[in-house]
Amino acid sequence: MFRDKNAFKTAFLQRLEQSSGLSFEQSTKQHQYQTLGMMVREYVSTNWIASNEHTRKGDHKEVYYLSIEFLLGRLLVSSLVNLGVKEIVEEGLADLDISLSDLEEAEADAGLGNGGLGRLAACFLDSMASLSMAGHGHGIRYKHGLFEQKIIDGYQVELPEQWLRNGNVWEVRKPDLAVEVPYWGSVSWTEEKGRMIFKHENAETILAVPFDMPVIGYDTDRVNTLRLWGAEPSKNFPSHKDFMQYKRDTEQVSEFLYPNDMSDEGKILRLKQQYFLVRASLASILRDYKENHCDLYELHEHIAIHINDTHPALAIPELMRILMDDEGMRWEEAWSIVTETISYTNHTILSEALEKWSVDLFRPLFPRIYQIIEEINRRFCEELWEAYPGDWDRIESMAVIAHGFVKMAHLSIVGSHSVNGVARLHTEILKMREMKNFHEFYPHRFNNKTNGITHRRWLLQANPELTSAINDAIGTDWIKDTQKLDALIPFAEDASFQKKIDQIKYDKKVALADIIKDRNGITVNPDSIFDVQIKRLHAYKRQLLNILHVMHLYNRMKEDSSFKPYPQTFIFGAKAAPGYEYAKKVIKLIHSVANLVNNDPLSKDYLTVVFLENYRVSLAEKIIPATNISEQISTASKEASGTGNMKFMMNGALTLGTLDGANVEIGELTGPEHIFIFGLTAQEVMRYEKHGGYHSYDYYHGDPRIKKVIDQLTSGFFPDSYYDFDMISDSLLMENDQYFLLKDFDAYVTAQQDITAAYQKRKEWLTSSIHNIARSGFFSSDRTIKQYAEDIWKL
């Protein structure tokens, strides 16, 4: 059906009428999108089946990637790109007076993730399929995703995300493969032939129903599977409970990503989600394994299970439960298999994100799983005692259960054979500070795998004009091997190539300006510097530093009539977690500043502030190609890696950042002349945190620029927000500025001045832009996945 445009048009029109019951003239864009999506899914079904059969019949090791998030974005165009039929479809649709971009807009973003964690998982699936590896994802099919963000009078309001309103054309529901997931109840045990037999009784069960989606590789016949689990009532619903209440409780498990865990009820729901994912996934994995292999003692030779952060850490005790309770193995046998099968990626050093759960909540919810974790902890502490006799402080700090909490990061380290960080700096911090004791005990278990992104989405799909320019310059071999983008370096100072790159960037800025005008009613100057910070809203990511700088520029203009900054458009996109009041206040501050500077005749031609609501993958695909400056300004040592920095770099933006996460490696690849680095180093931040010596009031009293912007937060300077920003002011002064914004403020202002000076030297700027594109090939997720496959999964 995709062999040429005429065959495509015939098949498309026929399928449209069959599926919608409407003539072509009566059909809507939604009908047309659904039809094209069904055609693509059916087109790959043969290869999908063949890929599964090939893996099962051969002796191929399979990877199962367990993640609480998969931030997929829209799949239509990426599928057409990977299949190599985008041009045929685009031309055929054009003959029918249909725009492919219009059909793309009819597709909802799959609401299955929040930020970098979920987008990384999606990029990894793309790379595994494109490298023809047997690698599958397991996650949760959230009915309402994270949330849909609305901004009302500058305040974030959360609404249910209705991404499934029109169904999901990419998924296949498979109720025959559903899995029962038990909670609560009690554990009984008996002894048979010298072996203890455990039985989970009186449990309340729910049903995990799989929805399978194809993961299509680029220029390959390999089609892998993303299996998402939806929660439905079990036929064995509890007799002691009202059925409608049971139904509501059940459906909550796969309703929202990251339910608010400020209450015990929210914590229990989060825990339910995590066990729901691993119980269903491991049952599915083991069922498939046993259909093709007889010996479970060889499980780790045929299967690799990777847990993406600590959310799926319960896979460790759950696999122990299966091997011991269901398969009759001894502890030592099961533990050896578990640790050889499971590997773990750490994504954070922030204590708030290193999950720990109260035993009082955990134990009654998972009675058998808790018993197994207790035994894991007992045996591990015995090992520690033998290695460090009498060192109770060390043992206590490393225990899996301590002070009434189950520590999920500790469980993940103890129960896996590999622990990797996601950027070189991040991994060194884990080894030398945050997990120093574990690294000393398991020196060979820790390793680094710097993150990557799939260039197929973030360059080929998001920026086809730039892709075409690169192809014209160096050919197309780089698409299969992005390291060959290095061949662009000789073009960095080529005037004709610079002109082409400059025009592409300008056209993208015009397109984004149109989106901003349409959505925000703000007129943006495409000749201004597009300075962009789009990422999850968190204090350590320091969106606040960015907007305080805008306030400073505005103040300078008010104080000095001769000061006219180079026109700059500051673009923000971010969601704040529903219970994260501080982050919501920062969003309100951004809007208050925008309302001020965008409407003041003195500043409006020089400073523009834009907040694009409901930031998501499809919006990022429009913003990133139009960006001049990529804001990666987290407090050094706090950002594990970042992947937005890589996407911007690949599209020719220059990084303004701290020496944090992957910024370090970006700077090494580009050279210091092609990046703007400022602020404290990770070592300096950690020194302050360990020894003290930082006093934010010193900067408040010592720098009149800082004093003025902080005073404006609470002085009524923003008449619409008189008391809104007390929390922000207190965080900077009363709480001693945990993330060192005031310490880095002067360096940030200076770096911004360097940017505006550099941008006006167009030839040098374009040279730097092309250097960034040329050196971005290292950050392909294909490179990252090859390293996982060779070093961790042993494919």
N, C-alpha and C positions, 0 to 999 in steps of 0.2 A: 504493500500500500504506500510505501515511501520511496519507490524506485525512481520516480520522476514526478514532476508537479501535476501532470495530467492524471496519472494513476492516483495520486494523493487526492486531487479534487473529486474524482469519481467516488472514491471510498469515503471521503469526508461527507459529501452530500448524502450518500446512501445511509451512512451510519447516523447522521444528524436526524434524518426523518424517522429512522427506526427507533432511536433512543428517546426522542422527544415527542414523537407523534405529531410534529408540526412540519409545515413546509419550511424551506430555507428562509423565505421572505418573512415568515411569522416568528422565526427563532430569535432569541435574545443572545447577547454576548455570553451570558452564563450557560445557555444551552450549547453554544459553540465551543466554549472552553471545556465543558464536561465531555463533549464528543471527542475533541482532540485528545484530552487526557486519557479517555478510555481506549482510543486507538493506540496511543503510545504504550499503555500498560499491556494491552493485548499483543502488541508487536514484540515486546520483550519477553512475553510469557514463555515462549519456546526456549529462549536462552536461560530464563530464570529456572525452569524445570531442569534443563540440561546441566546448568551449573551445580544444582543440588545433587543430581544423579552422579555427575562426574566426581564430586567430592566424596560421596558415600561409597561409590564403587572402587575408587582409587585409595591409595594410602596417604591421603593429604591431611595435614594437620589443620584444624579449624580454630579460628579465634572468635570468641564471643566477648563483645565489648559492652559491659553493663554500665549504664549511665542514667541518672535521674533526669537528665536533660538531653534533648536532641533538638537544637535550634536549626531546623531544616530550611526555613524560608520557603519561597515558592519553588515548585519542582518542574513546572512545565518547560520553561526555556532551558534550564540546566539539563533536563533529559534530552531535549532536542539537540543541544550542543554535544553532549556526550555520545549520542547516537550518530552524529554527523549528518543530520537531516534538517538542520535549522533552515538553511537556505531554500531547500525544496519546499518546506512547509510555508516559509515566509512568502515565497513567490506564488505558490498555489493560493494561499489566502488572499494575497493582493489581487489576484485575478477575480476573486469573489468579492472584492472591495471590503476585505476584513483586514484589520491591522493586528499582527501578532502581539504587539505591545498592548493593545486593548484587551485581548484575551488573557494576557498575563495579568492585567489589572483585575480581571474577574476572579483570579485565584486568591484565596486567603492565605496569609502566612500561617504555617502550622505552628500553633501556639504551644510549643513543647520545651521552651527554654527561656532563660533570663538574660544570659550574657555570654562571656567567653567560654565558659565551661561547656555549655550546650552547643555553641557554634564549632568549637574544636571537635566535639564528638561527631558532628555532621561532616566536617571536613575530613576527618579520619575515615569515616565510612566511604566517602567518595574516593579517597586515595586507595583504600584496600581493594575496592572493586576495580579501579583503573589500573592497578598493578597486578590484577588477576589473582589476588589472594582470596582465599576463602575466609572472609571476615564479616561477621554479622553483628548487628546491634540489638540490644534488648533494653526497652524503656517502658514508660507508662503513657498511655493515650489519654492525656488530660483533656477533659471535655471543654474546659474553659481556659486552659493554658495558665499563664501568669495572671494577667489582667489587661484589659484595654484601658489605656491612660487617656483621660480627658483633663484639659486644663480649663478651670472656671475661675475667672478673676485672679489668675496667677497661681491658684491652688490645684494640686493634683487630686483628681477624683478617680477612684478605681471602679471599673465596670467589668462584668464578665466578658471574656473574650469569646466571640461567637464564630470561631474559625470553622466549626463544623455545621454552621447554619445550612449550608447547601450540600452537606455530605463531604466525603473525601474520596475523590475518584481514584486515588492511588492505592487504596487499601483493599485487602481481602479479609473479611471476617471468617474465622475458622473455629466455630463453636465446638466442633468435635475434638479439638485439642485443648479444651479448657482445663484449668487446674484448680483444685480446691485449696484454699489458703486458710489455715486455722489461726484463731486468736483466743486468748484467755484460756479457761479450763484448768486442768491439773494434769500431773504426770504420775502414773503408777508404774511399778516395776516388779518383775518376777525374775527368778533365777532358773535358767535351763542349761543343763550340761556345763555348769561352771561359768555361765555367761549371763550377765544382767540384760534383761529385755525391758526396754522402756516403752510406755504407751501414753500418748497424749489423749486425754479423755475430756468429755464435756466441753469441747471447744466450740466456739462460734465461728462458722466458716463462711467465706464468701468465694465467689467464683471469679477467676482470672481468665478472661477470654482474649485470645490473641487476634490481633489485626496485623496482617503482614503487608509490608510495602517493599517494592523492589528498589534496590540500590544499583543504579546503572553505571557501569564503568565507562571511561572515555576510550573510544576506539578499541574495544575489546568485547568479546562475547560474554564475559563474566558479568553475571547479575547476582548480587548478594541480597540479603534480607534484613530489613529492620522490622523486628517484631515488637509491637506496642501492646501492652496489656490493659484491657478495660475491665473495671470492676462491676460485677453484676451479682444479684442475689443468687444464693445457692438453693438448690431444691431442698437441702437439709437445713432450712432456716430454723433458728432457735425457738423452741416452744414457749420459753419464758418471756419472749419479747413481742411487742406489737409489730405486726408484719410491716406496716408502713414506716414505722420508726427504723426497723431493721433495713428496709430498702433504702431509706435516706442515708443511714450510716454507711451502708455498703457503697453507694454511689459516690459518696464524699471522697472515698479513697482515690478515685481517678478523676476527680472533678477539677481541682486546682493544683497547679505547681506551687510548692512552698506555702502551704497554709500558715497563717499567722501563729507562731509558736510562743506567744507571750503568755498563754494560759496552759494549764495541764491538758485541757481538751485538744488544743492545737498541737502540743508536743506528742500526744498519743496518736493523733492523725498522721503526723510526720513519720513516726515510727511505723505505723501501719503501712504507709506507702512504701517505706524502705523494705520491709519484709515481704510485702506483696510483690515487689519487683523481683527479689532474689528467689523467693519460694517458687514462683511461677517459672522464672527463667531457668533455674537449675533443674526443675522437673522436666521442662521441655528439652534442655540440652542432654540430660541423661537418657531420656526416652529415645531421642534420635541416636545417641551413641550406642545404646544397647541393641538397636535394630541392626547395626552394622559391625559391632565388635562384641566379642564374648567375654573379654577379660577386663574387668574394672580396675585391676591392678595396673593396667597400662593406660589408664585414663589420661594422665599427663603427657603421654607420648603422642596422643591424637588430638587432644583438646587443650587450648589455652583460654583461661577466663581472666579478663582484665577488668578491674574495678576502677572507674573514673571518679576519683576522690572518695571520701569515706561513706557517701550515701549508700553504696551497695556492699558495705563491709560485712553485713550479715550473711553474705555468701559464704564466708569462712565457716561459721558454726553450722550453717544450713547444709553445706556439703559434708561436714563431719557427721551431722545427723543422718543424712541419707546413707553414707557409707557404713556407719555403725548400726543404726536402728533398722534400716531397710535391707541392707546388704550383708550384715553380719560380720563386718570387719572388726579387728581389734583396734584399740586407740592408736597404737603406734603405726599400724599399717595405714589407717585412714589419714592420720596427720601427715605422713610422708607424702601421700598422694595430693592432699589439699594444698600443702605448701609448694609442691612442684607445679601445681596446675594454676594457681592464682597469683596474679601480679597486681601491683597497686601504683597509681599515679597520685602524688600529692600535689594539690593546687594552691596551697595557702600556708602562710606561717602565722596568720592572724589567729589569736587564741579564740576569738568569738566564732570562728569558722571551723575550728578543730572540734568536731562534734563530741559531746559527752552527754549521756542520758542518765537521769536519776534511776537508781536501782528500784526505787519504790514504784516507778511507772513501768520500768522495763520488765521486771520479773513476772508480775501477774499477766502481762500482755503476751509474753513468749516464755512460758514456764520451762519447756524443754531446751529451747535455745539458750536461756539463761544458765541452765545447769551446765551446758557444754562450755559456755564462756567462762563460768567459774572454774571448770576443770582446766581450760586453756590457761587461765590466770595462775592457778595453783602450780601447774607444771612449769610454767615460765618463771615464776618467782623462785621455784626450786633451782632452776638453771642459774638464775641470777645470784642466788645465795652461794652456789658452788663457785661461781666466777668472782664474786665480790663478798666474801664472808664478812658479816658484821656491818656492811655498808647499807644500813636500813634506809637512809635518805635516798640513795640511788635506786634501790629496789622499789621504794614507794613511788618515786617519780616515774618509773618505767612500767609499773603494774597496769594491767588491762582494766582491773576494777580497783578503785581506790577512793576513799572518802565518800562512799555512797554513790559513785558514778561509774558507768561503763564508758571507757574512753575508746572511741571508734578509730582514731588514728593509730593508737597503740595496737589495737586488735588487727588493723590492716597491715602493720609492719610485721607483727609476730606471725601472722598467718599467711604470708606470701613469700615468694622467693626473690622478688624484685621490688624495690621502692625507687621510683624515679621522680625527680623534679622536672620542671618544664622550661627552665632557662639555666644557663651556667651559674649565674649569680645566685639564683633561687636554690639550686642544688647545694652550692657551697654553704649557704646560710643554714640549710637543713642539717648538713653534715657537721658543721662547726659550731652551731648554736642551738637551734630549736630541737633537733633530734640527735644532739651530740652523743648522748649516752647510748642511744640505739645504734648509731654509726660505729661507735667503738665496739659494741657487742656483735654487730653484724657488718663488719667492714666491707664485705664483698656484695652486700645486698643493695647498696645505694648506687645510683647512677643517674646521669642526666640525659634527657631527651628534649632538646629545645623545641618548642612548639612550631607548628607550621600552619599554613592556610592553603586551601585548594585554589590555585591560580585559574582553574577552569571556571569557577564562579566569579572570583574577585577581579579577574582581568578579562578572560575571554568573553564571559557573559556580561559583566558589569560595564566593560569598556571596550566594545568591539572596535571602535575607531583607533584606540591606542594599540590594540592587538594587531590591526591591519598595518599600522605604521611600523611596528616592530617587525612584522613578517616581511614587509617591503625592504627593510634595512638588512636583516640578518637571516631571512628564511624562516622556516617553521619548525626546525628540529628542537627548538627550545620548548615547544609545547609538551613534548615527551620528556625532556630533560631540562628543567628550568635553570640549571647551572650554566647552560649555554647562553643565557641572557647576558653573561659577561661580554659577549661579542658586541654588545651595544656601546661599550666604553669608548671605542674610537669615534663614535658618533656624538659623544657628549659635547664636543665643541664644533660640530659641523653645523654651519649656519642654516642650511636648508632643512636639516632634520630638526634643529631647534625651532625653526619657524613652524614646522608641522606639529610638533609637540605643544607649542604655545597656543596654536589655533585650536587644537583638540581640547586643551584645558579650558580655554575661554568659552568654547561652545558648551562644555559641560557646566560651566559656571552660569551661563545664560539659562540653560535648562533648569538648573537648581533654583535660580532666581525666580523663574516662572512658577515653580512648585511653591516656593515661599510666599510669593504674591497671592497665589490661589488659596493656600491653606492658612496663612497668617495675616494676609492683607498688608504685608510690609514690602515696600519697594527696596530692592537690594541692588547695589551698584556692582556689576560684574567685573569692573576694573579695580575694585577694592581687593585687599588681601582676604581670602576666605580662610579664617582661622577656626578650626573645628575641634570640638571635644564631644565625642559621642561614645558613651559607655555607661555602664551601671552607675547610679548615683551612690557614692559612698564617700565618707569623710577622707579616707586615705587617698582617694583618686583626685581630690583637691579641685573639684569644680569651683569651690569657694575662692581659691587663689586666683583663678582665671577672672571671675566676676569682680573681685576686689580690685584687680588691675584695671578693669574697665572703669570702675568708679574713680580710680586715681587719674586716669586719662581725662575723664570728664571734669574732675576738679581742676586739673591743670588748665583746661580750656577756659573754665570760669574765672580762674585767678589771673591768667596771662592771655590777654586778647591777641597777642602775636603768635601764640602756640597753635599751630594747625597740624595735627598728626596726619600721617599718610592714611587715606581711607582704609578702614579695616572692618570687616564683617565677622562678628563673633557668633558662631553657630553651635548650639548645644542640642543634644538629644539624650535623654536618660529617663529611666523609671526608678522611682524610690520604692523600696519595699513598703507594703502597706502599714507596717508597724514602726517604721523608721522615721520618727518625727523630725529629727535633725535634717535628714536628707530632703524631706518635704519643705522645710524652711529654706533650704538652699534653692530649691526650684522656685519658691515664691520670690526670693531675693533676685534671682535672674530675671524674672518677669517685671519686678519693680524697677530694676535698673533699665531694662529694655523700654518700659513705658516712659522713663525719664529721658534717656539719651536719644531715642528714636523720634521724639516729638519736640525736642528743644531745637529751635532754629539755629542756635549756636553750634550744636554738635551733630545734628542729624545727617549732614553731608560727609561726616568724617567717621562717626562711630555708629554702627548698627549692631543690635543684639537680637538674635533670633533663637527661640526655643521651639523645636519641632516636636509636637506631641506624639505619643505612642511610637517611640523609636523601636524599630524592628529591622529584620534582615532586608526586606524589600526597599525600605527607606535608606538604609546604609548603602545599598547598591547605587542609589542616586547621589548620595552625599559624597562618598569617598572619591569618585573620579573627579569631582569638582573642587577638591580641597587643595589649598596651597600649603597650609601649616597644620600639622597633625599634633595636637596637644596630648602629650604622654607625660603628665607632670605629677605622678604619684610620689608620695614620700619615699625616698630611696630605702630599699629593703622590704617594702610592703607589697609590691606588685610581683606576683610569681613570675609572670612572663609578659602577658598582653599578647593579643593577636591583631587588634585593631591597628597597632603600630606597623605591623607587617603589610596589612591591606593598603594602608595609606602609602607606604613606601613603594609598593608595587605599582601604584598609580601615579607616582611622580611627586607626591607631597614630601616636604621636608619636615623632619621631626623636631619639635621643641620638647625636650624632655630632661628628666633627671637620669642619673646613672642607675636605673632600676630595671629589673626584669630583662627582657630581650632588648631594651634600648642599648644596653652595653654592647651586645653583639652587633646590633645595627650600626652603631657608631664605629666599631672596629672594621666592619665591612665597607662602609662608605668613606671612612676617613673623617677626621674632625672638622674639615673644611666644608663638609656637606651635611652637617647636622648642628643643631643648637642645643648644647648641653649646659645646664645650670644647676646650682644648688648643692646641698649636702650630699656626700656620698653615703652609701649604705653603712660603711664602717663608722663614719662620723655619727650617723643617727643612732646606731647600736651603742656607741660609746656614751652618748647622752642618756640613752635609756638605761644603761647599766650603772653609770656613775653620777648621773645628774649634771647640774651645771647650766641647764638652760632655763631662762626665766623670761617668759614672754612679755612681762611688763617692761623689761629693759628695752625691748624693741618698740613697744607702745609709746613709752616716754622719750625714746631716743630718736625716733624717726617721725617727723611731723606728717609725712604722707600716710603712714600706718595709723597714727592717732586719729587723723581726720576721717579715714574710711571706717574705722571701728566706731568712732563716735556717731557717725551718720547712721549706723545700724539702729541706734536707740534714741536718737535726738528728735525724731519726728521729721527727719529729712525726707523720708518716704511717707507722705501723708496717708496713703492707703494701707499702711502696714505699721502702725505705731508700736505695737507690742510684739510683732511677729518675729523679730530678729534678736530678742534678748538671749535666746538659746545659743545663737551663733556667736554673739559677743562673749557670752560666758565661756563657751568652748575655747575661745582664743585667749581669754584673760584669766578668768577664775579657775579654769581647768588646765591652764598652762599649755594650751596649744599643742595637743598631743601629736599632731602631724606636721609641726614645724613650718606652718605657713608663713609666720612672721619672720622667722629666721631666713627663709628662702625668698622673701618678698623682693628685696633689693636686687638680688641676682636675677629674678624672674623679669623685673622691669627692665633691667639692662639687656637681657636676652631678647625681649620684645623690641627694644630699640635697635638691636643688631639686625633683627628680622626686617624691620621696615626699611633700614638702610640697604640691606642686601637685596630686597625685592626690587628696589629701584634700579639696580644694576642688572638689567634683564638678561644679558648674555651669560653672566656668571651664575645667575639664578637658574637659568635653564640648564646650564652645565651640571649644576648640583642635582637638579630634578632628574636628569637623564642618568646620572651616576646612581641615584637611588633606585631607579627602575632596573638598571643593569645589575646591581648587586643584590637585588631582592630575591633572586632565584634560590638562594640558600634556604629561604623561609617557606619553601613549598612543603606542604604536608606529605607529599610523596617521599621526600628525604626523611622526614620524621618517621613515617610508617616503616620505611625500609630499616631504619635503626631499631625500632621496636621489634620488627620481625626477626632481625638477625640476632640482636643482643638479649631480648627478653622472651619473646614467644618461641624462638628457635624453629621458625617455619622452614 
